[in-house]
Amino acid sequence: MSLPATLAGAVTAILLMALVTYLTRAGGVFVMSRVPIGPKVERFINAMAGSVLVAVIAPMAVQGDWGARLALLATLAVMLTTQRTLAAITAGIVAAALWRLLA
Protein backbone atom coordinates (compact mmCIF):
# COMPACT_ATOMS: atom_id res chain seq x y z
CA MET A 1 0.00 0.00 0.00
CA SER A 2 1.35 3.38 -0.94
CA LEU A 3 0.12 6.70 0.39
CA PRO A 4 0.73 10.00 -1.36
CA ALA A 5 3.12 12.44 0.31
CA THR A 6 0.40 14.97 0.99
CA LEU A 7 -1.42 16.20 4.07
CA ALA A 8 -4.25 13.74 3.36
CA GLY A 9 -1.76 10.89 3.03
CA ALA A 10 -0.09 11.80 6.33
CA VAL A 11 -3.44 12.05 8.13
CA THR A 12 -4.51 8.70 6.64
CA ALA A 13 -1.28 7.06 7.81
CA ILE A 14 -1.70 8.47 11.33
CA LEU A 15 -5.31 7.31 11.51
CA LEU A 16 -4.39 3.82 10.26
CA MET A 17 -1.58 3.54 12.83
CA ALA A 18 -3.94 4.71 15.59
CA LEU A 19 -6.52 2.13 14.54
CA VAL A 20 -3.97 -0.69 14.52
CA THR A 21 -2.67 0.40 17.93
CA TYR A 22 -6.20 0.52 19.36
CA LEU A 23 -7.15 -2.87 17.90
CA THR A 24 -3.97 -4.45 19.26
CA ARG A 25 -4.62 -3.14 22.77
CA ALA A 26 -8.35 -3.84 22.70
CA GLY A 27 -7.67 -7.32 21.31
CA GLY A 28 -5.32 -8.06 24.20
CA VAL A 29 -7.91 -6.94 26.73
CA PHE A 30 -10.60 -8.97 24.94
CA VAL A 31 -8.49 -12.14 24.89
CA MET A 32 -7.29 -11.79 28.48
CA SER A 33 -10.85 -11.18 29.70
CA ARG A 34 -11.59 -14.77 28.67
CA VAL A 35 -8.48 -16.33 30.25
CA PRO A 36 -8.70 -17.26 33.92
CA ILE A 37 -5.74 -15.69 35.76
CA GLY A 38 -4.22 -18.52 37.75
CA PRO A 39 -0.72 -18.85 39.18
CA LYS A 40 0.73 -20.17 35.90
CA VAL A 41 -0.74 -17.36 33.80
CA GLU A 42 0.42 -14.77 36.32
CA ARG A 43 3.98 -16.16 36.25
CA PHE A 44 3.89 -16.12 32.44
CA ILE A 45 2.76 -12.47 32.34
CA ASN A 46 5.44 -11.42 34.84
CA ALA A 47 8.17 -13.27 32.90
CA MET A 48 6.96 -11.85 29.59
CA ALA A 49 7.48 -8.27 30.78
CA GLY A 50 11.16 -8.96 31.52
CA SER A 51 11.71 -10.76 28.23
CA VAL A 52 10.26 -7.84 26.26
CA LEU A 53 12.60 -5.48 28.10
CA VAL A 54 15.61 -7.66 27.25
CA ALA A 55 14.46 -7.90 23.61
CA VAL A 56 14.47 -4.11 23.38
CA ILE A 57 17.77 -3.55 25.20
CA ALA A 58 19.93 -6.37 23.81
CA PRO A 59 20.12 -5.10 20.19
CA MET A 60 21.02 -1.63 21.44
CA ALA A 61 23.83 -3.08 23.55
CA VAL A 62 25.18 -5.10 20.63
CA GLN A 63 24.61 -2.78 17.67
CA GLY A 64 24.48 0.62 19.36
CA ASP A 65 27.30 3.11 19.50
CA TRP A 66 29.40 3.75 22.60
CA GLY A 67 26.99 6.45 23.73
CA ALA A 68 24.17 3.88 23.86
CA ARG A 69 26.35 1.37 25.69
CA LEU A 70 27.46 3.98 28.21
CA ALA A 71 23.83 4.97 28.73
CA LEU A 72 22.91 1.33 29.42
CA LEU A 73 25.75 0.98 31.93
CA ALA A 74 24.87 4.25 33.68
CA THR A 75 21.22 3.26 33.86
CA LEU A 76 22.08 -0.16 35.25
CA ALA A 77 24.50 1.24 37.83
CA VAL A 78 22.08 3.87 39.12
CA MET A 79 19.15 1.43 39.17
CA LEU A 80 21.14 -1.15 41.12
CA THR A 81 22.41 1.37 43.65
CA THR A 82 19.35 3.58 44.17
CA GLN A 83 16.36 1.49 42.99
CA ARG A 84 14.89 4.71 41.57
CA THR A 85 13.63 4.39 38.01
CA LEU A 86 13.52 8.09 37.20
CA ALA A 87 17.06 8.62 38.47
CA ALA A 88 18.29 5.67 36.38
CA ILE A 89 16.59 6.96 33.23
CA THR A 90 18.03 10.43 33.85
CA ALA A 91 21.52 8.99 34.32
CA GLY A 92 21.24 7.09 31.03
CA ILE A 93 20.08 10.14 29.11
CA VAL A 94 22.77 12.36 30.61
CA ALA A 95 25.48 9.75 29.93
CA ALA A 96 24.49 9.39 26.27
CA ALA A 97 24.19 13.16 25.81
CA LEU A 98 27.58 13.84 27.37
CA TRP A 99 29.25 11.11 25.34
CA ARG A 100 27.83 12.46 22.11
CA LEU A 101 28.67 16.03 23.08
CA LEU A 102 32.30 15.23 23.90
CA ALA A 103 33.00 12.52 21.31
N, CA, C and O atoms as CSV, one atom per row, in Angstrom:
chain,resi,resn,atom,element,x,y,z
A,1,MET,N,N,0.841,-1.172,0.000
A,1,MET,CA,C,0.000,0.000,0.000
A,1,MET,C,C,0.887,1.236,0.000
A,1,MET,O,O,1.856,1.319,0.754
A,2,SER,N,N,0.558,2.159,-0.821
A,2,SER,CA,C,1.350,3.382,-0.936
A,2,SER,C,C,0.442,4.588,-0.723
A,2,SER,O,O,-0.631,4.690,-1.318
A,3,LEU,N,N,0.887,5.485,0.126
A,3,LEU,CA,C,0.124,6.701,0.393
A,3,LEU,C,C,0.840,7.886,-0.227
A,3,LEU,O,O,2.069,7.953,-0.205
A,4,PRO,N,N,0.080,8.822,-0.780
A,4,PRO,CA,C,0.728,10.003,-1.360
A,4,PRO,C,C,1.357,10.880,-0.279
A,4,PRO,O,O,0.884,10.917,0.857
A,5,ALA,N,N,2.413,11.573,-0.641
A,5,ALA,CA,C,3.125,12.444,0.305
A,5,ALA,C,C,2.427,13.797,0.379
A,5,ALA,O,O,2.998,14.832,0.034
A,6,THR,N,N,1.194,13.760,0.831
A,6,THR,CA,C,0.397,14.971,0.989
A,6,THR,C,C,-0.132,15.008,2.414
A,6,THR,O,O,0.074,14.077,3.191
A,7,LEU,N,N,-0.813,16.090,2.743
A,7,LEU,CA,C,-1.418,16.195,4.070
A,7,LEU,C,C,-2.448,15.085,4.273
A,7,LEU,O,O,-2.517,14.493,5.349
A,8,ALA,N,N,-3.235,14.805,3.260
A,8,ALA,CA,C,-4.247,13.742,3.360
A,8,ALA,C,C,-3.579,12.382,3.559
A,8,ALA,O,O,-4.061,11.557,4.336
A,9,GLY,N,N,-2.486,12.154,2.867
A,9,GLY,CA,C,-1.759,10.893,3.028
A,9,GLY,C,C,-1.192,10.752,4.431
A,9,GLY,O,O,-1.247,9.671,5.017
A,10,ALA,N,N,-0.645,11.839,4.978
A,10,ALA,CA,C,-0.092,11.804,6.332
A,10,ALA,C,C,-1.192,11.560,7.359
A,10,ALA,O,O,-1.015,10.764,8.281
A,11,VAL,N,N,-2.328,12.241,7.205
A,11,VAL,CA,C,-3.442,12.046,8.133
A,11,VAL,C,C,-3.966,10.620,8.031
A,11,VAL,O,O,-4.282,10.006,9.050
A,12,THR,N,N,-4.063,10.089,6.828
A,12,THR,CA,C,-4.509,8.699,6.637
A,12,THR,C,C,-3.558,7.733,7.326
A,12,THR,O,O,-3.999,6.802,7.999
A,13,ALA,N,N,-2.260,7.946,7.164
A,13,ALA,CA,C,-1.280,7.064,7.805
A,13,ALA,C,C,-1.400,7.130,9.324
A,13,ALA,O,O,-1.354,6.097,9.991
A,14,ILE,N,N,-1.553,8.323,9.874
A,14,ILE,CA,C,-1.697,8.474,11.328
A,14,ILE,C,C,-2.953,7.778,11.820
A,14,ILE,O,O,-2.921,7.087,12.838
A,15,LEU,N,N,-4.057,7.952,11.107
A,15,LEU,CA,C,-5.311,7.314,11.512
A,15,LEU,C,C,-5.216,5.788,11.425
A,15,LEU,O,O,-5.730,5.086,12.297
A,16,LEU,N,N,-4.565,5.274,10.386
A,16,LEU,CA,C,-4.388,3.823,10.263
A,16,LEU,C,C,-3.522,3.276,11.395
A,16,LEU,O,O,-3.826,2.225,11.959
A,17,MET,N,N,-2.443,3.988,11.729
A,17,MET,CA,C,-1.582,3.539,12.826
A,17,MET,C,C,-2.332,3.593,14.159
A,17,MET,O,O,-2.166,2.709,14.999
A,18,ALA,N,N,-3.148,4.618,14.353
A,18,ALA,CA,C,-3.938,4.714,15.589
A,18,ALA,C,C,-4.935,3.572,15.671
A,18,ALA,O,O,-5.132,2.999,16.742
A,19,LEU,N,N,-5.565,3.235,14.559
A,19,LEU,CA,C,-6.521,2.131,14.536
A,19,LEU,C,C,-5.845,0.803,14.854
A,19,LEU,O,O,-6.362,0.015,15.646
A,20,VAL,N,N,-4.699,0.554,14.243
A,20,VAL,CA,C,-3.970,-0.686,14.518
A,20,VAL,C,C,-3.539,-0.746,15.982
A,20,VAL,O,O,-3.642,-1.797,16.615
A,21,THR,N,N,-3.060,0.364,16.520
A,21,THR,CA,C,-2.671,0.397,17.931
A,21,THR,C,C,-3.866,0.108,18.830
A,21,THR,O,O,-3.761,-0.681,19.769
A,22,TYR,N,N,-4.994,0.739,18.549
A,22,TYR,CA,C,-6.196,0.518,19.356
A,22,TYR,C,C,-6.649,-0.938,19.265
A,22,TYR,O,O,-6.957,-1.553,20.286
A,23,LEU,N,N,-6.692,-1.490,18.064
A,23,LEU,CA,C,-7.148,-2.875,17.899
A,23,LEU,C,C,-6.208,-3.856,18.599
A,23,LEU,O,O,-6.662,-4.856,19.155
A,24,THR,N,N,-4.916,-3.583,18.575
A,24,THR,CA,C,-3.967,-4.449,19.265
A,24,THR,C,C,-4.217,-4.428,20.764
A,24,THR,O,O,-4.262,-5.478,21.404
A,25,ARG,N,N,-4.377,-3.249,21.320
A,25,ARG,CA,C,-4.623,-3.142,22.766
A,25,ARG,C,C,-5.982,-3.703,23.147
A,25,ARG,O,O,-6.097,-4.449,24.118
A,26,ALA,N,N,-7.005,-3.350,22.393
A,26,ALA,CA,C,-8.352,-3.844,22.696
A,26,ALA,C,C,-8.408,-5.360,22.521
A,26,ALA,O,O,-9.077,-6.053,23.287
A,27,GLY,N,N,-7.711,-5.870,21.519
A,27,GLY,CA,C,-7.673,-7.323,21.314
A,27,GLY,C,C,-7.031,-8.042,22.482
A,27,GLY,O,O,-7.492,-9.110,22.887
A,28,GLY,N,N,-5.967,-7.464,23.030
A,28,GLY,CA,C,-5.324,-8.058,24.197
A,28,GLY,C,C,-6.239,-8.088,25.402
A,28,GLY,O,O,-6.297,-9.084,26.123
A,29,VAL,N,N,-6.957,-6.993,25.619
A,29,VAL,CA,C,-7.907,-6.940,26.729
A,29,VAL,C,C,-9.026,-7.944,26.504
A,29,VAL,O,O,-9.442,-8.633,27.436
A,30,PHE,N,N,-9.516,-8.031,25.269
A,30,PHE,CA,C,-10.595,-8.970,24.943
A,30,PHE,C,C,-10.166,-10.411,25.189
A,30,PHE,O,O,-10.904,-11.187,25.796
A,31,VAL,N,N,-8.976,-10.770,24.719
A,31,VAL,CA,C,-8.488,-12.142,24.890
A,31,VAL,C,C,-8.259,-12.449,26.365
A,31,VAL,O,O,-8.669,-13.501,26.857
A,32,MET,N,N,-7.602,-11.528,27.070
A,32,MET,CA,C,-7.288,-11.787,28.481
A,32,MET,C,C,-8.537,-11.764,29.371
A,32,MET,O,O,-8.509,-12.305,30.476
A,33,SER,N,N,-9.620,-11.152,28.910
A,33,SER,CA,C,-10.851,-11.183,29.703
A,33,SER,C,C,-11.479,-12.569,29.692
A,33,SER,O,O,-12.339,-12.861,30.522
A,34,ARG,N,N,-11.065,-13.423,28.768
A,34,ARG,CA,C,-11.594,-14.773,28.668
A,34,ARG,C,C,-10.636,-15.831,29.210
A,34,ARG,O,O,-10.945,-17.023,29.184
A,35,VAL,N,N,-9.469,-15.396,29.704
A,35,VAL,CA,C,-8.484,-16.331,30.255
A,35,VAL,C,C,-8.517,-16.219,31.782
A,35,VAL,O,O,-8.339,-15.132,32.332
A,36,PRO,N,N,-8.743,-17.339,32.457
A,36,PRO,CA,C,-8.697,-17.260,33.923
A,36,PRO,C,C,-7.258,-17.022,34.390
A,36,PRO,O,O,-6.336,-17.710,33.954
A,37,ILE,N,N,-7.077,-16.042,35.279
A,37,ILE,CA,C,-5.739,-15.686,35.757
A,37,ILE,C,C,-5.409,-16.563,36.961
A,37,ILE,O,O,-5.788,-16.265,38.093
A,38,GLY,N,N,-4.697,-17.643,36.687
A,38,GLY,CA,C,-4.220,-18.521,37.746
A,38,GLY,C,C,-2.750,-18.259,38.006
A,38,GLY,O,O,-2.169,-17.345,37.420
A,39,PRO,N,N,-2.144,-19.047,38.871
A,39,PRO,CA,C,-0.715,-18.846,39.179
A,39,PRO,C,C,0.194,-18.996,37.958
A,39,PRO,O,O,1.160,-18.248,37.806
A,40,LYS,N,N,-0.116,-19.964,37.084
A,40,LYS,CA,C,0.730,-20.166,35.897
A,40,LYS,C,C,0.638,-18.984,34.939
A,40,LYS,O,O,1.654,-18.520,34.421
A,41,VAL,N,N,-0.567,-18.502,34.704
A,41,VAL,CA,C,-0.742,-17.363,33.800
A,41,VAL,C,C,-0.088,-16.119,34.387
A,41,VAL,O,O,0.525,-15.343,33.653
A,42,GLU,N,N,-0.207,-15.916,35.682
A,42,GLU,CA,C,0.416,-14.767,36.319
A,42,GLU,C,C,1.942,-14.820,36.220
A,42,GLU,O,O,2.586,-13.799,35.977
A,43,ARG,N,N,2.518,-16.008,36.409
A,43,ARG,CA,C,3.982,-16.158,36.248
A,43,ARG,C,C,4.401,-15.881,34.814
A,43,ARG,O,O,5.431,-15.252,34.572
A,44,PHE,N,N,3.590,-16.355,33.853
A,44,PHE,CA,C,3.891,-16.116,32.440
A,44,PHE,C,C,3.883,-14.622,32.127
A,44,PHE,O,O,4.785,-14.122,31.455
A,45,ILE,N,N,2.872,-13.912,32.607
A,45,ILE,CA,C,2.765,-12.471,32.341
A,45,ILE,C,C,3.941,-11.726,32.961
A,45,ILE,O,O,4.513,-10.835,32.332
A,46,ASN,N,N,4.304,-12.083,34.184
A,46,ASN,CA,C,5.442,-11.423,34.839
A,46,ASN,C,C,6.747,-11.708,34.106
A,46,ASN,O,O,7.577,-10.810,33.970
A,47,ALA,N,N,6.947,-12.932,33.632
A,47,ALA,CA,C,8.169,-13.274,32.901
A,47,ALA,C,C,8.194,-12.605,31.529
A,47,ALA,O,O,9.259,-12.232,31.037
A,48,MET,N,N,7.031,-12.454,30.915
A,48,MET,CA,C,6.958,-11.854,29.591
A,48,MET,C,C,7.412,-10.395,29.629
A,48,MET,O,O,8.067,-9.934,28.694
A,49,ALA,N,N,7.079,-9.671,30.679
A,49,ALA,CA,C,7.483,-8.273,30.781
A,49,ALA,C,C,9.007,-8.142,30.766
A,49,ALA,O,O,9.548,-7.270,30.086
A,50,GLY,N,N,9.692,-8.993,31.504
A,50,GLY,CA,C,11.157,-8.964,31.520
A,50,GLY,C,C,11.760,-9.351,30.185
A,50,GLY,O,O,12.765,-8.776,29.766
A,51,SER,N,N,11.155,-10.323,29.511
A,51,SER,CA,C,11.707,-10.759,28.227
A,51,SER,C,C,11.531,-9.690,27.153
A,51,SER,O,O,12.386,-9.553,26.278
A,52,VAL,N,N,10.445,-8.936,27.204
A,52,VAL,CA,C,10.258,-7.838,26.255
A,52,VAL,C,C,11.309,-6.761,26.500
A,52,VAL,O,O,11.865,-6.208,25.551
A,53,LEU,N,N,11.582,-6.463,27.766
A,53,LEU,CA,C,12.602,-5.480,28.098
A,53,LEU,C,C,13.967,-5.905,27.563
A,53,LEU,O,O,14.684,-5.091,26.981
A,54,VAL,N,N,14.327,-7.154,27.752
A,54,VAL,CA,C,15.607,-7.661,27.247
A,54,VAL,C,C,15.634,-7.617,25.717
A,54,VAL,O,O,16.667,-7.297,25.128
A,55,ALA,N,N,14.523,-7.931,25.076
A,55,ALA,CA,C,14.460,-7.905,23.612
A,55,ALA,C,C,14.655,-6.495,23.066
A,55,ALA,O,O,15.156,-6.328,21.953
A,56,VAL,N,N,14.272,-5.494,23.823
A,56,VAL,CA,C,14.465,-4.109,23.383
A,56,VAL,C,C,15.897,-3.648,23.646
A,56,VAL,O,O,16.484,-2.944,22.825
A,57,ILE,N,N,16.457,-4.044,24.786
A,57,ILE,CA,C,17.767,-3.548,25.201
A,57,ILE,C,C,18.926,-4.283,24.526
A,57,ILE,O,O,19.926,-3.657,24.176
A,58,ALA,N,N,18.811,-5.584,24.339
A,58,ALA,CA,C,19.931,-6.370,23.807
A,58,ALA,C,C,20.438,-5.874,22.451
A,58,ALA,O,O,21.650,-5.730,22.294
A,59,PRO,N,N,19.583,-5.606,21.469
A,59,PRO,CA,C,20.115,-5.100,20.195
A,59,PRO,C,C,20.841,-3.766,20.335
A,59,PRO,O,O,21.824,-3.512,19.639
A,60,MET,N,N,20.354,-2.914,21.238
A,60,MET,CA,C,21.016,-1.633,21.440
A,60,MET,C,C,22.402,-1.837,22.051
A,60,MET,O,O,23.342,-1.117,21.715
A,61,ALA,N,N,22.528,-2.809,22.941
A,61,ALA,CA,C,23.830,-3.076,23.554
A,61,ALA,C,C,24.805,-3.651,22.539
A,61,ALA,O,O,26.003,-3.373,22.601
A,62,VAL,N,N,24.304,-4.448,21.610
A,62,VAL,CA,C,25.176,-5.102,20.631
A,62,VAL,C,C,25.474,-4.191,19.440
A,62,VAL,O,O,26.623,-4.078,19.014
A,63,GLN,N,N,24.447,-3.547,18.909
A,63,GLN,CA,C,24.608,-2.779,17.671
A,63,GLN,C,C,24.706,-1.273,17.888
A,63,GLN,O,O,25.009,-0.535,16.951
A,64,GLY,N,N,24.454,-0.809,19.101
A,64,GLY,CA,C,24.481,0.624,19.361
A,64,GLY,C,C,25.897,1.170,19.411
A,64,GLY,O,O,26.872,0.421,19.461
A,65,ASP,N,N,25.985,2.487,19.396
A,65,ASP,CA,C,27.300,3.114,19.500
A,65,ASP,C,C,27.724,3.147,20.971
A,65,ASP,O,O,27.007,2.659,21.844
A,66,TRP,N,N,28.889,3.724,21.232
A,66,TRP,CA,C,29.396,3.754,22.597
A,66,TRP,C,C,28.550,4.639,23.494
A,66,TRP,O,O,28.497,4.414,24.703
A,67,GLY,N,N,27.893,5.633,22.936
A,67,GLY,CA,C,26.986,6.449,23.727
A,67,GLY,C,C,25.821,5.633,24.266
A,67,GLY,O,O,25.421,5.797,25.418
A,68,ALA,N,N,25.274,4.749,23.427
A,68,ALA,CA,C,24.172,3.882,23.856
A,68,ALA,C,C,24.648,2.891,24.910
A,68,ALA,O,O,23.947,2.640,25.891
A,69,ARG,N,N,25.825,2.333,24.713
A,69,ARG,CA,C,26.354,1.369,25.691
A,69,ARG,C,C,26.642,2.048,27.035
A,69,ARG,O,O,26.358,1.488,28.094
A,70,LEU,N,N,27.199,3.243,26.982
A,70,LEU,CA,C,27.462,3.982,28.215
A,70,LEU,C,C,26.150,4.331,28.925
A,70,LEU,O,O,26.069,4.285,30.153
A,71,ALA,N,N,25.137,4.676,28.150
A,71,ALA,CA,C,23.826,4.969,28.730
A,71,ALA,C,C,23.254,3.738,29.424
A,71,ALA,O,O,22.694,3.845,30.515
A,72,LEU,N,N,23.390,2.569,28.799
A,72,LEU,CA,C,22.913,1.334,29.422
A,72,LEU,C,C,23.649,1.053,30.725
A,72,LEU,O,O,23.032,0.690,31.727
A,73,LEU,N,N,24.968,1.220,30.711
A,73,LEU,CA,C,25.753,0.982,31.928
A,73,LEU,C,C,25.399,1.971,33.034
A,73,LEU,O,O,25.274,1.586,34.197
A,74,ALA,N,N,25.237,3.244,32.676
A,74,ALA,CA,C,24.874,4.249,33.677
A,74,ALA,C,C,23.495,3.962,34.257
A,74,ALA,O,O,23.287,4.076,35.465
A,75,THR,N,N,22.565,3.595,33.401
A,75,THR,CA,C,21.217,3.262,33.864
A,75,THR,C,C,21.245,2.064,34.800
A,75,THR,O,O,20.608,2.075,35.853
A,76,LEU,N,N,21.978,1.042,34.415
A,76,LEU,CA,C,22.082,-0.159,35.249
A,76,LEU,C,C,22.714,0.164,36.600
A,76,LEU,O,O,22.220,-0.274,37.639
A,77,ALA,N,N,23.800,0.926,36.587
A,77,ALA,CA,C,24.500,1.243,37.831
A,77,ALA,C,C,23.607,2.042,38.781
A,77,ALA,O,O,23.538,1.742,39.973
A,78,VAL,N,N,22.932,3.048,38.255
A,78,VAL,CA,C,22.078,3.873,39.120
A,78,VAL,C,C,20.879,3.068,39.605
A,78,VAL,O,O,20.476,3.210,40.760
A,79,MET,N,N,20.306,2.233,38.761
A,79,MET,CA,C,19.154,1.434,39.174
A,79,MET,C,C,19.540,0.436,40.264
A,79,MET,O,O,18.793,0.236,41.221
A,80,LEU,N,N,20.706,-0.185,40.115
A,80,LEU,CA,C,21.137,-1.155,41.120
A,80,LEU,C,C,21.488,-0.500,42.450
A,80,LEU,O,O,21.292,-1.097,43.508
A,81,THR,N,N,22.005,0.719,42.399
A,81,THR,CA,C,22.406,1.367,43.650
A,81,THR,C,C,21.274,2.125,44.338
A,81,THR,O,O,21.207,2.151,45.567
A,82,THR,N,N,20.385,2.742,43.563
A,82,THR,CA,C,19.353,3.577,44.174
A,82,THR,C,C,17.952,2.982,44.126
A,82,THR,O,O,17.099,3.363,44.928
A,83,GLN,N,N,17.697,2.065,43.210
A,83,GLN,CA,C,16.360,1.492,42.990
A,83,GLN,C,C,15.333,2.564,42.611
A,83,GLN,O,O,14.144,2.411,42.889
A,84,ARG,N,N,15.786,3.632,41.988
A,84,ARG,CA,C,14.885,4.714,41.570
A,84,ARG,C,C,14.890,4.785,40.045
A,84,ARG,O,O,15.901,5.113,39.424
A,85,THR,N,N,13.742,4.472,39.463
A,85,THR,CA,C,13.635,4.392,38.010
A,85,THR,C,C,13.916,5.724,37.331
A,85,THR,O,O,14.663,5.775,36.354
A,86,LEU,N,N,13.332,6.789,37.833
A,86,LEU,CA,C,13.523,8.094,37.200
A,86,LEU,C,C,14.981,8.540,37.256
A,86,LEU,O,O,15.493,9.117,36.296
A,87,ALA,N,N,15.644,8.276,38.369
A,87,ALA,CA,C,17.062,8.623,38.474
A,87,ALA,C,C,17.891,7.799,37.486
A,87,ALA,O,O,18.832,8.318,36.884
A,88,ALA,N,N,17.553,6.534,37.317
A,88,ALA,CA,C,18.294,5.673,36.382
A,88,ALA,C,C,18.093,6.136,34.943
A,88,ALA,O,O,19.046,6.186,34.166
A,89,ILE,N,N,16.865,6.471,34.593
A,89,ILE,CA,C,16.593,6.961,33.233
A,89,ILE,C,C,17.342,8.268,32.992
A,89,ILE,O,O,17.933,8.464,31.931
A,90,THR,N,N,17.314,9.155,33.974
A,90,THR,CA,C,18.025,10.429,33.850
A,90,THR,C,C,19.519,10.210,33.674
A,90,THR,O,O,20.149,10.871,32.849
A,91,ALA,N,N,20.090,9.290,34.438
A,91,ALA,CA,C,21.519,8.991,34.316
A,91,ALA,C,C,21.851,8.468,32.919
A,91,ALA,O,O,22.873,8.842,32.344
A,92,GLY,N,N,21.006,7.619,32.380
A,92,GLY,CA,C,21.239,7.094,31.034
A,92,GLY,C,C,21.189,8.182,29.975
A,92,GLY,O,O,22.029,8.223,29.076
A,93,ILE,N,N,20.205,9.058,30.084
A,93,ILE,CA,C,20.076,10.139,29.107
A,93,ILE,C,C,21.260,11.096,29.201
A,93,ILE,O,O,21.813,11.507,28.180
A,94,VAL,N,N,21.644,11.447,30.413
A,94,VAL,CA,C,22.771,12.364,30.606
A,94,VAL,C,C,24.071,11.728,30.100
A,94,VAL,O,O,24.885,12.399,29.465
A,95,ALA,N,N,24.265,10.432,30.383
A,95,ALA,CA,C,25.482,9.752,29.931
A,95,ALA,C,C,25.577,9.743,28.414
A,95,ALA,O,O,26.636,10.030,27.855
A,96,ALA,N,N,24.476,9.414,27.744
A,96,ALA,CA,C,24.486,9.388,26.273
A,96,ALA,C,C,24.704,10.785,25.715
A,96,ALA,O,O,25.462,10.960,24.762
A,97,ALA,N,N,24.045,11.783,26.301
A,97,ALA,CA,C,24.194,13.158,25.810
A,97,ALA,C,C,25.618,13.656,25.989
A,97,ALA,O,O,26.179,14.269,25.081
A,98,LEU,N,N,26.208,13.398,27.150
A,98,LEU,CA,C,27.579,13.840,27.373
A,98,LEU,C,C,28.561,13.146,26.443
A,98,LEU,O,O,29.476,13.778,25.914
A,99,TRP,N,N,28.372,11.844,26.243
A,99,TRP,CA,C,29.250,11.110,25.342
A,99,TRP,C,C,29.186,11.697,23.928
A,99,TRP,O,O,30.213,11.904,23.282
A,100,ARG,N,N,27.984,11.955,23.470
A,100,ARG,CA,C,27.833,12.462,22.110
A,100,ARG,C,C,28.280,13.914,21.991
A,100,ARG,O,O,28.701,14.352,20.920
A,101,LEU,N,N,28.188,14.658,23.088
A,101,LEU,CA,C,28.670,16.033,23.081
A,101,LEU,C,C,30.188,16.076,23.031
A,101,LEU,O,O,30.764,16.892,22.312
A,102,LEU,N,N,30.842,15.197,23.797
A,102,LEU,CA,C,32.301,15.234,23.898
A,102,LEU,C,C,33.008,14.381,22.857
A,102,LEU,O,O,34.184,14.612,22.577
A,103,ALA,N,N,32.335,13.418,22.285
A,103,ALA,CA,C,32.999,12.518,21.311
A,103,ALA,C,C,32.932,13.042,19.903
A,103,ALA,O,O,33.440,12.404,18.981
